Amino acid sequence: MTTASLVAPRSIRQQVLRVIGRRKRLQPHRLRLHFHLSRELCFDLLDVVDIILELESRFHITIPDEVPLVTVGDVVDYVAAATLGFIRR
């Protein structure tokens, strides 16, 4: 877990968890930051791409293809960092 997930505003974290959970009809409160997107949540590439597109639209950010999004925490970290201005857009 990186610093962004530790300081991510609760609203950002909750919104990201809602987007991720909605993809597989999972309750956001059941998602954990250490959950692996493909192993524990059984997301395939299309699922991850759809999540990325929705997050980019919702938060007005760009998530480059080369960003390693392996866990739920990785997604929360990147979105929080980009939204809070830690990552140049």
HTML snippet that shows the backbone in 3Dmol.js (N, CA, C, O; Angstrom):
<script src="https://3Dmol.org/build/3Dmol-min.js"></script>
<div id="view" style="width:600px;height:400px;position:relative"></div>
<script>
const pdb = `
ATOM      1  N   MET A   1       0.849  -1.167   0.000  1.00  0.00           N
ATOM      2  CA  MET A   1       0.000   0.000   0.000  1.00  0.00           C
ATOM      3  C   MET A   1       0.895   1.231   0.000  1.00  0.00           C
ATOM      4  O   MET A   1       1.867   1.302   0.751  1.00  0.00           O
ATOM      5  N   THR A   2       0.565   2.184  -0.835  1.00  0.00           N
ATOM      6  CA  THR A   2       1.371   3.387  -0.901  1.00  0.00           C
ATOM      7  C   THR A   2       0.746   4.488  -0.071  1.00  0.00           C
ATOM      8  O   THR A   2      -0.316   4.317   0.528  1.00  0.00           O
ATOM      9  N   THR A   3       1.419   5.609  -0.050  1.00  0.00           N
ATOM     10  CA  THR A   3       0.966   6.732   0.758  1.00  0.00           C
ATOM     11  C   THR A   3      -0.396   7.247   0.320  1.00  0.00           C
ATOM     12  O   THR A   3      -1.188   7.674   1.161  1.00  0.00           O
ATOM     13  N   ALA A   4      -0.685   7.217  -0.967  1.00  0.00           N
ATOM     14  CA  ALA A   4      -1.948   7.781  -1.458  1.00  0.00           C
ATOM     15  C   ALA A   4      -3.155   7.102  -0.832  1.00  0.00           C
ATOM     16  O   ALA A   4      -4.127   7.774  -0.487  1.00  0.00           O
ATOM     17  N   SER A   5      -3.111   5.774  -0.676  1.00  0.00           N
ATOM     18  CA  SER A   5      -4.268   5.091  -0.096  1.00  0.00           C
ATOM     19  C   SER A   5      -4.416   5.428   1.376  1.00  0.00           C
ATOM     20  O   SER A   5      -5.517   5.363   1.922  1.00  0.00           O
ATOM     21  N   LEU A   6      -3.318   5.785   2.018  1.00  0.00           N
ATOM     22  CA  LEU A   6      -3.382   6.169   3.427  1.00  0.00           C
ATOM     23  C   LEU A   6      -3.968   7.555   3.601  1.00  0.00           C
ATOM     24  O   LEU A   6      -4.592   7.841   4.623  1.00  0.00           O
ATOM     25  N   VAL A   7      -3.773   8.425   2.609  1.00  0.00           N
ATOM     26  CA  VAL A   7      -4.275   9.790   2.714  1.00  0.00           C
ATOM     27  C   VAL A   7      -5.423  10.073   1.759  1.00  0.00           C
ATOM     28  O   VAL A   7      -5.927  11.195   1.706  1.00  0.00           O
ATOM     29  N   ALA A   8      -5.835   9.071   1.011  1.00  0.00           N
ATOM     30  CA  ALA A   8      -6.926   9.259   0.054  1.00  0.00           C
ATOM     31  C   ALA A   8      -8.171   9.694   0.810  1.00  0.00           C
ATOM     32  O   ALA A   8      -8.585   9.036   1.764  1.00  0.00           O
ATOM     33  N   PRO A   9      -8.758  10.782   0.393  1.00  0.00           N
ATOM     34  CA  PRO A   9     -10.014  11.176   1.029  1.00  0.00           C
ATOM     35  C   PRO A   9     -11.012  10.025   0.960  1.00  0.00           C
ATOM     36  O   PRO A   9     -11.092   9.298  -0.030  1.00  0.00           O
ATOM     37  N   ARG A  10     -11.756   9.888   2.027  1.00  0.00           N
ATOM     38  CA  ARG A  10     -12.710   8.790   2.113  1.00  0.00           C
ATOM     39  C   ARG A  10     -13.665   8.772   0.926  1.00  0.00           C
ATOM     40  O   ARG A  10     -14.031   7.704   0.435  1.00  0.00           O
ATOM     41  N   SER A  11     -14.067   9.956   0.465  1.00  0.00           N
ATOM     42  CA  SER A  11     -15.016  10.020  -0.653  1.00  0.00           C
ATOM     43  C   SER A  11     -14.416   9.436  -1.930  1.00  0.00           C
ATOM     44  O   SER A  11     -15.111   8.752  -2.682  1.00  0.00           O
ATOM     45  N   ILE A  12     -13.130   9.699  -2.181  1.00  0.00           N
ATOM     46  CA  ILE A  12     -12.478   9.136  -3.367  1.00  0.00           C
ATOM     47  C   ILE A  12     -12.416   7.629  -3.234  1.00  0.00           C
ATOM     48  O   ILE A  12     -12.783   6.904  -4.159  1.00  0.00           O
ATOM     49  N   ARG A  13     -11.950   7.148  -2.082  1.00  0.00           N
ATOM     50  CA  ARG A  13     -11.847   5.704  -1.859  1.00  0.00           C
ATOM     51  C   ARG A  13     -13.210   5.026  -2.019  1.00  0.00           C
ATOM     52  O   ARG A  13     -13.313   3.981  -2.663  1.00  0.00           O
ATOM     53  N   GLN A  14     -14.241   5.611  -1.444  1.00  0.00           N
ATOM     54  CA  GLN A  14     -15.581   5.025  -1.541  1.00  0.00           C
ATOM     55  C   GLN A  14     -16.080   4.985  -2.980  1.00  0.00           C
ATOM     56  O   GLN A  14     -16.666   3.990  -3.405  1.00  0.00           O
ATOM     57  N   GLN A  15     -15.851   6.060  -3.732  1.00  0.00           N
ATOM     58  CA  GLN A  15     -16.296   6.090  -5.124  1.00  0.00           C
ATOM     59  C   GLN A  15     -15.571   5.040  -5.959  1.00  0.00           C
ATOM     60  O   GLN A  15     -16.180   4.366  -6.790  1.00  0.00           O
ATOM     61  N   VAL A  16     -14.267   4.908  -5.731  1.00  0.00           N
ATOM     62  CA  VAL A  16     -13.495   3.903  -6.480  1.00  0.00           C
ATOM     63  C   VAL A  16     -13.991   2.497  -6.128  1.00  0.00           C
ATOM     64  O   VAL A  16     -14.160   1.659  -7.013  1.00  0.00           O
ATOM     65  N   LEU A  17     -14.220   2.244  -4.856  1.00  0.00           N
ATOM     66  CA  LEU A  17     -14.708   0.928  -4.441  1.00  0.00           C
ATOM     67  C   LEU A  17     -16.086   0.634  -5.029  1.00  0.00           C
ATOM     68  O   LEU A  17     -16.378  -0.506  -5.389  1.00  0.00           O
ATOM     69  N   ARG A  18     -16.932   1.657  -5.126  1.00  0.00           N
ATOM     70  CA  ARG A  18     -18.254   1.465  -5.739  1.00  0.00           C
ATOM     71  C   ARG A  18     -18.127   1.078  -7.203  1.00  0.00           C
ATOM     72  O   ARG A  18     -18.809   0.167  -7.671  1.00  0.00           O
ATOM     73  N   VAL A  19     -17.254   1.768  -7.923  1.00  0.00           N
ATOM     74  CA  VAL A  19     -17.052   1.474  -9.347  1.00  0.00           C
ATOM     75  C   VAL A  19     -16.529   0.050  -9.517  1.00  0.00           C
ATOM     76  O   VAL A  19     -17.025  -0.699 -10.359  1.00  0.00           O
ATOM     77  N   ILE A  20     -15.535  -0.322  -8.724  1.00  0.00           N
ATOM     78  CA  ILE A  20     -14.972  -1.672  -8.827  1.00  0.00           C
ATOM     79  C   ILE A  20     -16.026  -2.714  -8.454  1.00  0.00           C
ATOM     80  O   ILE A  20     -16.193  -3.707  -9.163  1.00  0.00           O
ATOM     81  N   GLY A  21     -16.725  -2.499  -7.367  1.00  0.00           N
ATOM     82  CA  GLY A  21     -17.723  -3.461  -6.908  1.00  0.00           C
ATOM     83  C   GLY A  21     -18.868  -3.640  -7.874  1.00  0.00           C
ATOM     84  O   GLY A  21     -19.367  -4.751  -8.054  1.00  0.00           O
ATOM     85  N   ARG A  22     -19.292  -2.550  -8.500  1.00  0.00           N
ATOM     86  CA  ARG A  22     -20.418  -2.609  -9.430  1.00  0.00           C
ATOM     87  C   ARG A  22     -20.125  -3.543 -10.605  1.00  0.00           C
ATOM     88  O   ARG A  22     -21.034  -4.163 -11.156  1.00  0.00           O
ATOM     89  N   ARG A  23     -18.861  -3.638 -10.977  1.00  0.00           N
ATOM     90  CA  ARG A  23     -18.496  -4.457 -12.146  1.00  0.00           C
ATOM     91  C   ARG A  23     -18.881  -5.931 -11.953  1.00  0.00           C
ATOM     92  O   ARG A  23     -19.274  -6.602 -12.907  1.00  0.00           O
ATOM     93  N   LYS A  24     -18.767  -6.428 -10.720  1.00  0.00           N
ATOM     94  CA  LYS A  24     -19.096  -7.834 -10.446  1.00  0.00           C
ATOM     95  C   LYS A  24     -20.194  -7.960  -9.385  1.00  0.00           C
ATOM     96  O   LYS A  24     -20.348  -9.005  -8.753  1.00  0.00           O
ATOM     97  N   ARG A  25     -20.944  -6.888  -9.206  1.00  0.00           N
ATOM     98  CA  ARG A  25     -22.033  -6.874  -8.224  1.00  0.00           C
ATOM     99  C   ARG A  25     -21.565  -7.260  -6.828  1.00  0.00           C
ATOM    100  O   ARG A  25     -22.181  -8.081  -6.148  1.00  0.00           O
ATOM    101  N   LEU A  26     -20.452  -6.644  -6.419  1.00  0.00           N
ATOM    102  CA  LEU A  26     -19.893  -6.858  -5.093  1.00  0.00           C
ATOM    103  C   LEU A  26     -20.207  -5.650  -4.219  1.00  0.00           C
ATOM    104  O   LEU A  26     -20.201  -4.514  -4.693  1.00  0.00           O
ATOM    105  N   GLN A  27     -20.475  -5.894  -2.966  1.00  0.00           N
ATOM    106  CA  GLN A  27     -20.701  -4.797  -2.028  1.00  0.00           C
ATOM    107  C   GLN A  27     -19.361  -4.103  -1.768  1.00  0.00           C
ATOM    108  O   GLN A  27     -18.382  -4.769  -1.430  1.00  0.00           O
ATOM    109  N   PRO A  28     -19.303  -2.772  -1.920  1.00  0.00           N
ATOM    110  CA  PRO A  28     -18.033  -2.061  -1.722  1.00  0.00           C
ATOM    111  C   PRO A  28     -17.396  -2.322  -0.360  1.00  0.00           C
ATOM    112  O   PRO A  28     -16.170  -2.368  -0.258  1.00  0.00           O
ATOM    113  N   HIS A  29     -18.195  -2.492   0.678  1.00  0.00           N
ATOM    114  CA  HIS A  29     -17.621  -2.703   2.012  1.00  0.00           C
ATOM    115  C   HIS A  29     -16.941  -4.072   2.149  1.00  0.00           C
ATOM    116  O   HIS A  29     -16.221  -4.309   3.119  1.00  0.00           O
ATOM    117  N   ARG A  30     -17.164  -4.961   1.198  1.00  0.00           N
ATOM    118  CA  ARG A  30     -16.504  -6.270   1.226  1.00  0.00           C
ATOM    119  C   ARG A  30     -15.158  -6.265   0.503  1.00  0.00           C
ATOM    120  O   ARG A  30     -14.384  -7.214   0.626  1.00  0.00           O
ATOM    121  N   LEU A  31     -14.880  -5.210  -0.245  1.00  0.00           N
ATOM    122  CA  LEU A  31     -13.613  -5.116  -0.973  1.00  0.00           C
ATOM    123  C   LEU A  31     -12.502  -4.686  -0.022  1.00  0.00           C
ATOM    124  O   LEU A  31     -12.708  -3.829   0.836  1.00  0.00           O
ATOM    125  N   ARG A  32     -11.347  -5.273  -0.176  1.00  0.00           N
ATOM    126  CA  ARG A  32     -10.171  -4.929   0.612  1.00  0.00           C
ATOM    127  C   ARG A  32      -9.081  -4.446  -0.331  1.00  0.00           C
ATOM    128  O   ARG A  32      -8.973  -4.909  -1.467  1.00  0.00           O
ATOM    129  N   LEU A  33      -8.273  -3.507   0.154  1.00  0.00           N
ATOM    130  CA  LEU A  33      -7.250  -2.914  -0.699  1.00  0.00           C
ATOM    131  C   LEU A  33      -6.239  -3.941  -1.200  1.00  0.00           C
ATOM    132  O   LEU A  33      -5.661  -3.750  -2.270  1.00  0.00           O
ATOM    133  N   HIS A  34      -6.014  -5.013  -0.464  1.00  0.00           N
ATOM    134  CA  HIS A  34      -5.025  -6.014  -0.878  1.00  0.00           C
ATOM    135  C   HIS A  34      -5.587  -7.036  -1.867  1.00  0.00           C
ATOM    136  O   HIS A  34      -4.836  -7.864  -2.381  1.00  0.00           O
ATOM    137  N   PHE A  35      -6.888  -6.994  -2.143  1.00  0.00           N
ATOM    138  CA  PHE A  35      -7.473  -7.963  -3.079  1.00  0.00           C
ATOM    139  C   PHE A  35      -6.870  -7.786  -4.468  1.00  0.00           C
ATOM    140  O   PHE A  35      -6.805  -6.677  -4.997  1.00  0.00           O
ATOM    141  N   HIS A  36      -6.436  -8.890  -5.040  1.00  0.00           N
ATOM    142  CA  HIS A  36      -5.875  -8.927  -6.382  1.00  0.00           C
ATOM    143  C   HIS A  36      -7.043  -8.915  -7.376  1.00  0.00           C
ATOM    144  O   HIS A  36      -7.973  -9.711  -7.247  1.00  0.00           O
ATOM    145  N   LEU A  37      -6.998  -8.030  -8.351  1.00  0.00           N
ATOM    146  CA  LEU A  37      -8.112  -7.883  -9.285  1.00  0.00           C
ATOM    147  C   LEU A  37      -8.413  -9.170 -10.056  1.00  0.00           C
ATOM    148  O   LEU A  37      -9.578  -9.522 -10.236  1.00  0.00           O
ATOM    149  N   SER A  38      -7.383  -9.867 -10.507  1.00  0.00           N
ATOM    150  CA  SER A  38      -7.652 -11.071 -11.304  1.00  0.00           C
ATOM    151  C   SER A  38      -7.771 -12.322 -10.448  1.00  0.00           C
ATOM    152  O   SER A  38      -8.634 -13.160 -10.712  1.00  0.00           O
ATOM    153  N   ARG A  39      -6.935 -12.473  -9.436  1.00  0.00           N
ATOM    154  CA  ARG A  39      -6.975 -13.705  -8.635  1.00  0.00           C
ATOM    155  C   ARG A  39      -8.182 -13.756  -7.703  1.00  0.00           C
ATOM    156  O   ARG A  39      -8.986 -14.684  -7.788  1.00  0.00           O
ATOM    157  N   GLU A  40      -8.319 -12.779  -6.823  1.00  0.00           N
ATOM    158  CA  GLU A  40      -9.401 -12.839  -5.841  1.00  0.00           C
ATOM    159  C   GLU A  40     -10.742 -12.370  -6.382  1.00  0.00           C
ATOM    160  O   GLU A  40     -11.789 -12.875  -5.978  1.00  0.00           O
ATOM    161  N   LEU A  41     -10.711 -11.412  -7.290  1.00  0.00           N
ATOM    162  CA  LEU A  41     -11.969 -10.857  -7.793  1.00  0.00           C
ATOM    163  C   LEU A  41     -12.358 -11.405  -9.166  1.00  0.00           C
ATOM    164  O   LEU A  41     -13.459 -11.138  -9.649  1.00  0.00           O
ATOM    165  N   CYS A  42     -11.473 -12.162  -9.790  1.00  0.00           N
ATOM    166  CA  CYS A  42     -11.738 -12.806 -11.092  1.00  0.00           C
ATOM    167  C   CYS A  42     -12.073 -11.805 -12.201  1.00  0.00           C
ATOM    168  O   CYS A  42     -12.900 -12.091 -13.067  1.00  0.00           O
ATOM    169  N   PHE A  43     -11.437 -10.644 -12.175  1.00  0.00           N
ATOM    170  CA  PHE A  43     -11.615  -9.667 -13.238  1.00  0.00           C
ATOM    171  C   PHE A  43     -10.719 -10.056 -14.405  1.00  0.00           C
ATOM    172  O   PHE A  43      -9.572 -10.459 -14.215  1.00  0.00           O
ATOM    173  N   ASP A  44     -11.258  -9.929 -15.616  1.00  0.00           N
ATOM    174  CA  ASP A  44     -10.429 -10.124 -16.793  1.00  0.00           C
ATOM    175  C   ASP A  44     -10.026  -8.751 -17.327  1.00  0.00           C
ATOM    176  O   ASP A  44     -10.382  -7.726 -16.745  1.00  0.00           O
ATOM    177  N   LEU A  45      -9.299  -8.731 -18.411  1.00  0.00           N
ATOM    178  CA  LEU A  45      -8.801  -7.480 -18.970  1.00  0.00           C
ATOM    179  C   LEU A  45      -9.935  -6.525 -19.327  1.00  0.00           C
ATOM    180  O   LEU A  45      -9.824  -5.321 -19.094  1.00  0.00           O
ATOM    181  N   LEU A  46     -11.013  -7.044 -19.883  1.00  0.00           N
ATOM    182  CA  LEU A  46     -12.155  -6.207 -20.248  1.00  0.00           C
ATOM    183  C   LEU A  46     -12.770  -5.547 -19.008  1.00  0.00           C
ATOM    184  O   LEU A  46     -13.141  -4.374 -19.049  1.00  0.00           O
ATOM    185  N   ASP A  47     -12.876  -6.290 -17.921  1.00  0.00           N
ATOM    186  CA  ASP A  47     -13.394  -5.723 -16.673  1.00  0.00           C
ATOM    187  C   ASP A  47     -12.531  -4.550 -16.218  1.00  0.00           C
ATOM    188  O   ASP A  47     -13.043  -3.490 -15.858  1.00  0.00           O
ATOM    189  N   VAL A  48     -11.223  -4.753 -16.237  1.00  0.00           N
ATOM    190  CA  VAL A  48     -10.302  -3.704 -15.783  1.00  0.00           C
ATOM    191  C   VAL A  48     -10.379  -2.491 -16.702  1.00  0.00           C
ATOM    192  O   VAL A  48     -10.376  -1.356 -16.225  1.00  0.00           O
ATOM    193  N   VAL A  49     -10.448  -2.710 -17.990  1.00  0.00           N
ATOM    194  CA  VAL A  49     -10.554  -1.589 -18.941  1.00  0.00           C
ATOM    195  C   VAL A  49     -11.845  -0.814 -18.701  1.00  0.00           C
ATOM    196  O   VAL A  49     -11.832   0.417 -18.713  1.00  0.00           O
ATOM    197  N   ASP A  50     -12.944  -1.502 -18.488  1.00  0.00           N
ATOM    198  CA  ASP A  50     -14.211  -0.815 -18.216  1.00  0.00           C
ATOM    199  C   ASP A  50     -14.145  -0.007 -16.925  1.00  0.00           C
ATOM    200  O   ASP A  50     -14.670   1.104 -16.860  1.00  0.00           O
ATOM    201  N   ILE A  51     -13.507  -0.557 -15.904  1.00  0.00           N
ATOM    202  CA  ILE A  51     -13.335   0.165 -14.641  1.00  0.00           C
ATOM    203  C   ILE A  51     -12.494   1.418 -14.871  1.00  0.00           C
ATOM    204  O   ILE A  51     -12.836   2.499 -14.391  1.00  0.00           O
ATOM    205  N   ILE A  52     -11.397   1.270 -15.604  1.00  0.00           N
ATOM    206  CA  ILE A  52     -10.517   2.406 -15.888  1.00  0.00           C
ATOM    207  C   ILE A  52     -11.278   3.495 -16.643  1.00  0.00           C
ATOM    208  O   ILE A  52     -11.175   4.672 -16.297  1.00  0.00           O
ATOM    209  N   LEU A  53     -12.034   3.118 -17.663  1.00  0.00           N
ATOM    210  CA  LEU A  53     -12.784   4.107 -18.438  1.00  0.00           C
ATOM    211  C   LEU A  53     -13.785   4.854 -17.567  1.00  0.00           C
ATOM    212  O   LEU A  53     -13.935   6.070 -17.695  1.00  0.00           O
ATOM    213  N   GLU A  54     -14.472   4.133 -16.682  1.00  0.00           N
ATOM    214  CA  GLU A  54     -15.433   4.795 -15.806  1.00  0.00           C
ATOM    215  C   GLU A  54     -14.735   5.730 -14.817  1.00  0.00           C
ATOM    216  O   GLU A  54     -15.220   6.832 -14.560  1.00  0.00           O
ATOM    217  N   LEU A  55     -13.611   5.300 -14.268  1.00  0.00           N
ATOM    218  CA  LEU A  55     -12.873   6.146 -13.326  1.00  0.00           C
ATOM    219  C   LEU A  55     -12.313   7.392 -14.019  1.00  0.00           C
ATOM    220  O   LEU A  55     -12.339   8.487 -13.457  1.00  0.00           O
ATOM    221  N   GLU A  56     -11.809   7.218 -15.238  1.00  0.00           N
ATOM    222  CA  GLU A  56     -11.295   8.370 -15.985  1.00  0.00           C
ATOM    223  C   GLU A  56     -12.400   9.390 -16.220  1.00  0.00           C
ATOM    224  O   GLU A  56     -12.179  10.592 -16.077  1.00  0.00           O
ATOM    225  N   SER A  57     -13.568   8.922 -16.575  1.00  0.00           N
ATOM    226  CA  SER A  57     -14.695   9.810 -16.824  1.00  0.00           C
ATOM    227  C   SER A  57     -15.175  10.478 -15.539  1.00  0.00           C
ATOM    228  O   SER A  57     -15.416  11.685 -15.512  1.00  0.00           O
ATOM    229  N   ARG A  58     -15.311   9.698 -14.488  1.00  0.00           N
ATOM    230  CA  ARG A  58     -15.839  10.209 -13.224  1.00  0.00           C
ATOM    231  C   ARG A  58     -14.905  11.230 -12.580  1.00  0.00           C
ATOM    232  O   ARG A  58     -15.364  12.243 -12.053  1.00  0.00           O
ATOM    233  N   PHE A  59     -13.603  10.973 -12.618  1.00  0.00           N
ATOM    234  CA  PHE A  59     -12.638  11.821 -11.926  1.00  0.00           C
ATOM    235  C   PHE A  59     -11.899  12.790 -12.848  1.00  0.00           C
ATOM    236  O   PHE A  59     -11.072  13.575 -12.384  1.00  0.00           O
ATOM    237  N   HIS A  60     -12.188  12.741 -14.142  1.00  0.00           N
ATOM    238  CA  HIS A  60     -11.536  13.617 -15.126  1.00  0.00           C
ATOM    239  C   HIS A  60     -10.015  13.468 -15.072  1.00  0.00           C
ATOM    240  O   HIS A  60      -9.274  14.449 -15.010  1.00  0.00           O
ATOM    241  N   ILE A  61      -9.577  12.212 -15.098  1.00  0.00           N
ATOM    242  CA  ILE A  61      -8.150  11.894 -15.076  1.00  0.00           C
ATOM    243  C   ILE A  61      -7.846  10.963 -16.252  1.00  0.00           C
ATOM    244  O   ILE A  61      -8.752  10.470 -16.925  1.00  0.00           O
ATOM    245  N   THR A  62      -6.565  10.739 -16.480  1.00  0.00           N
ATOM    246  CA  THR A  62      -6.128   9.769 -17.476  1.00  0.00           C
ATOM    247  C   THR A  62      -5.300   8.717 -16.756  1.00  0.00           C
ATOM    248  O   THR A  62      -4.405   9.045 -15.976  1.00  0.00           O
ATOM    249  N   ILE A  63      -5.597   7.474 -17.017  1.00  0.00           N
ATOM    250  CA  ILE A  63      -4.834   6.365 -16.443  1.00  0.00           C
ATOM    251  C   ILE A  63      -4.119   5.686 -17.607  1.00  0.00           C
ATOM    252  O   ILE A  63      -4.736   4.944 -18.371  1.00  0.00           O
ATOM    253  N   PRO A  64      -2.822   5.938 -17.740  1.00  0.00           N
ATOM    254  CA  PRO A  64      -2.070   5.349 -18.857  1.00  0.00           C
ATOM    255  C   PRO A  64      -2.047   3.823 -18.802  1.00  0.00           C
ATOM    256  O   PRO A  64      -2.154   3.223 -17.733  1.00  0.00           O
ATOM    257  N   ASP A  65      -1.906   3.218 -19.967  1.00  0.00           N
ATOM    258  CA  ASP A  65      -1.874   1.753 -20.064  1.00  0.00           C
ATOM    259  C   ASP A  65      -0.744   1.136 -19.248  1.00  0.00           C
ATOM    260  O   ASP A  65      -0.874   0.018 -18.749  1.00  0.00           O
ATOM    261  N   GLU A  66       0.362   1.862 -19.111  1.00  0.00           N
ATOM    262  CA  GLU A  66       1.524   1.284 -18.437  1.00  0.00           C
ATOM    263  C   GLU A  66       1.452   1.326 -16.909  1.00  0.00           C
ATOM    264  O   GLU A  66       2.348   0.812 -16.239  1.00  0.00           O
ATOM    265  N   VAL A  67       0.401   1.928 -16.350  1.00  0.00           N
ATOM    266  CA  VAL A  67       0.241   1.956 -14.897  1.00  0.00           C
ATOM    267  C   VAL A  67      -0.149   0.556 -14.422  1.00  0.00           C
ATOM    268  O   VAL A  67      -1.156   0.009 -14.873  1.00  0.00           O
ATOM    269  N   PRO A  68       0.642  -0.031 -13.512  1.00  0.00           N
ATOM    270  CA  PRO A  68       0.342  -1.386 -13.032  1.00  0.00           C
ATOM    271  C   PRO A  68      -0.788  -1.378 -11.997  1.00  0.00           C
ATOM    272  O   PRO A  68      -0.577  -1.011 -10.841  1.00  0.00           O
ATOM    273  N   LEU A  69      -1.964  -1.778 -12.415  1.00  0.00           N
ATOM    274  CA  LEU A  69      -3.114  -1.852 -11.520  1.00  0.00           C
ATOM    275  C   LEU A  69      -3.388  -3.331 -11.243  1.00  0.00           C
ATOM    276  O   LEU A  69      -4.102  -3.994 -11.997  1.00  0.00           O
ATOM    277  N   VAL A  70      -2.820  -3.827 -10.171  1.00  0.00           N
ATOM    278  CA  VAL A  70      -2.911  -5.249  -9.847  1.00  0.00           C
ATOM    279  C   VAL A  70      -3.912  -5.496  -8.728  1.00  0.00           C
ATOM    280  O   VAL A  70      -4.647  -6.483  -8.753  1.00  0.00           O
ATOM    281  N   THR A  71      -3.939  -4.601  -7.751  1.00  0.00           N
ATOM    282  CA  THR A  71      -4.832  -4.767  -6.602  1.00  0.00           C
ATOM    283  C   THR A  71      -5.839  -3.619  -6.539  1.00  0.00           C
ATOM    284  O   THR A  71      -5.703  -2.609  -7.229  1.00  0.00           O
ATOM    285  N   VAL A  72      -6.836  -3.802  -5.704  1.00  0.00           N
ATOM    286  CA  VAL A  72      -7.813  -2.734  -5.456  1.00  0.00           C
ATOM    287  C   VAL A  72      -7.074  -1.504  -4.935  1.00  0.00           C
ATOM    288  O   VAL A  72      -7.386  -0.380  -5.329  1.00  0.00           O
ATOM    289  N   GLY A  73      -6.106  -1.709  -4.060  1.00  0.00           N
ATOM    290  CA  GLY A  73      -5.317  -0.607  -3.514  1.00  0.00           C
ATOM    291  C   GLY A  73      -4.555   0.162  -4.575  1.00  0.00           C
ATOM    292  O   GLY A  73      -4.424   1.383  -4.484  1.00  0.00           O
ATOM    293  N   ASP A  74      -4.046  -0.545  -5.588  1.00  0.00           N
ATOM    294  CA  ASP A  74      -3.347   0.123  -6.693  1.00  0.00           C
ATOM    295  C   ASP A  74      -4.286   1.097  -7.397  1.00  0.00           C
ATOM    296  O   ASP A  74      -3.887   2.208  -7.748  1.00  0.00           O
ATOM    297  N   VAL A  75      -5.511   0.684  -7.598  1.00  0.00           N
ATOM    298  CA  VAL A  75      -6.494   1.531  -8.280  1.00  0.00           C
ATOM    299  C   VAL A  75      -6.820   2.744  -7.404  1.00  0.00           C
ATOM    300  O   VAL A  75      -6.823   3.877  -7.886  1.00  0.00           O
ATOM    301  N   VAL A  76      -7.092   2.506  -6.130  1.00  0.00           N
ATOM    302  CA  VAL A  76      -7.391   3.600  -5.200  1.00  0.00           C
ATOM    303  C   VAL A  76      -6.215   4.568  -5.144  1.00  0.00           C
ATOM    304  O   VAL A  76      -6.399   5.783  -5.216  1.00  0.00           O
ATOM    305  N   ASP A  77      -5.003   4.023  -5.015  1.00  0.00           N
ATOM    306  CA  ASP A  77      -3.798   4.865  -4.938  1.00  0.00           C
ATOM    307  C   ASP A  77      -3.653   5.760  -6.155  1.00  0.00           C
ATOM    308  O   ASP A  77      -3.422   6.962  -6.028  1.00  0.00           O
ATOM    309  N   TYR A  78      -3.789   5.168  -7.342  1.00  0.00           N
ATOM    310  CA  TYR A  78      -3.575   5.952  -8.554  1.00  0.00           C
ATOM    311  C   TYR A  78      -4.638   7.032  -8.702  1.00  0.00           C
ATOM    312  O   TYR A  78      -4.317   8.183  -8.997  1.00  0.00           O
ATOM    313  N   VAL A  79      -5.895   6.670  -8.498  1.00  0.00           N
ATOM    314  CA  VAL A  79      -6.971   7.649  -8.646  1.00  0.00           C
ATOM    315  C   VAL A  79      -6.818   8.766  -7.621  1.00  0.00           C
ATOM    316  O   VAL A  79      -6.990   9.938  -7.955  1.00  0.00           O
ATOM    317  N   ALA A  80      -6.499   8.419  -6.388  1.00  0.00           N
ATOM    318  CA  ALA A  80      -6.316   9.446  -5.354  1.00  0.00           C
ATOM    319  C   ALA A  80      -5.145  10.356  -5.701  1.00  0.00           C
ATOM    320  O   ALA A  80      -5.259  11.577  -5.599  1.00  0.00           O
ATOM    321  N   ALA A  81      -4.031   9.777  -6.108  1.00  0.00           N
ATOM    322  CA  ALA A  81      -2.851  10.570  -6.450  1.00  0.00           C
ATOM    323  C   ALA A  81      -3.128  11.488  -7.627  1.00  0.00           C
ATOM    324  O   ALA A  81      -2.739  12.656  -7.609  1.00  0.00           O
ATOM    325  N   ALA A  82      -3.793  10.973  -8.646  1.00  0.00           N
ATOM    326  CA  ALA A  82      -4.101  11.795  -9.828  1.00  0.00           C
ATOM    327  C   ALA A  82      -5.105  12.885  -9.483  1.00  0.00           C
ATOM    328  O   ALA A  82      -4.973  14.020  -9.941  1.00  0.00           O
ATOM    329  N   THR A  83      -6.093  12.552  -8.687  1.00  0.00           N
ATOM    330  CA  THR A  83      -7.125  13.520  -8.324  1.00  0.00           C
ATOM    331  C   THR A  83      -6.568  14.615  -7.417  1.00  0.00           C
ATOM    332  O   THR A  83      -6.943  15.781  -7.537  1.00  0.00           O
ATOM    333  N   LEU A  84      -5.675  14.233  -6.513  1.00  0.00           N
ATOM    334  CA  LEU A  84      -5.103  15.188  -5.565  1.00  0.00           C
ATOM    335  C   LEU A  84      -3.934  15.961  -6.147  1.00  0.00           C
ATOM    336  O   LEU A  84      -3.379  16.839  -5.486  1.00  0.00           O
ATOM    337  N   GLY A  85      -3.550  15.640  -7.393  1.00  0.00           N
ATOM    338  CA  GLY A  85      -2.499  16.388  -8.069  1.00  0.00           C
ATOM    339  C   GLY A  85      -1.093  15.874  -7.844  1.00  0.00           C
ATOM    340  O   GLY A  85      -0.130  16.561  -8.183  1.00  0.00           O
ATOM    341  N   PHE A  86      -0.947  14.675  -7.277  1.00  0.00           N
ATOM    342  CA  PHE A  86       0.384  14.094  -7.082  1.00  0.00           C
ATOM    343  C   PHE A  86       0.957  13.557  -8.382  1.00  0.00           C
ATOM    344  O   PHE A  86       2.166  13.360  -8.505  1.00  0.00           O
ATOM    345  N   ILE A  87       0.077  13.322  -9.356  1.00  0.00           N
ATOM    346  CA  ILE A  87       0.505  12.809 -10.662  1.00  0.00           C
ATOM    347  C   ILE A  87       0.140  13.856 -11.700  1.00  0.00           C
ATOM    348  O   ILE A  87      -0.986  14.351 -11.739  1.00  0.00           O
ATOM    349  N   ARG A  88       1.097  14.176 -12.526  1.00  0.00           N
ATOM    350  CA  ARG A  88       0.874  15.162 -13.573  1.00  0.00           C
ATOM    351  C   ARG A  88      -0.012  14.559 -14.649  1.00  0.00           C
ATOM    352  O   ARG A  88       0.214  13.430 -15.083  1.00  0.00           O
ATOM    353  N   ARG A  89      -1.009  15.300 -15.076  1.00  0.00           N
ATOM    354  CA  ARG A  89      -1.946  14.808 -16.096  1.00  0.00           C
ATOM    355  C   ARG A  89      -1.519  15.249 -17.471  1.00  0.00           C
ATOM    356  O   ARG A  89      -2.185  14.930 -18.456  1.00  0.00           O
TER     357      ARG A  89
END
`;
const viewer = $3Dmol.createViewer("view");
viewer.addModel(pdb, "pdb");
viewer.setStyle({}, {cartoon: {color: "spectrum"}});
viewer.zoomTo();
viewer.render();
</script>
